[in-house]
């Protein structure tokens, strides 16, 4: 069994896939990391029979869709088999004191 998710190994998604692998596959599945969830979702036929771990809060500007949109649009290709919650790594907020452009930046996962 292969479990597809966002890489690299330091991401919360990869950590969640490890939790899922341990709970459901006794660490026997192979976790495959991808550069983006969009890369997985746009090539689903290549992963037939495999599993995908994706955050419920996933939203893609590239696909102009949220996880809910994707779930319903791909009902014939995806089967929701499980939901779970797991601890996320701590987040930090920094302020650049010499900035004068009045612009804030976030990572897409925390936007």
Beta strands, then each sheet from edge to edge (+ up, - down):
strand 1: 2-6
strand 2: 30-34
strand 3: 51-52
strand 4: 59-60
strand 5: 65-66
sheet 1: 2+ 1+ 3+
sheet 2: 4+ 5-
end
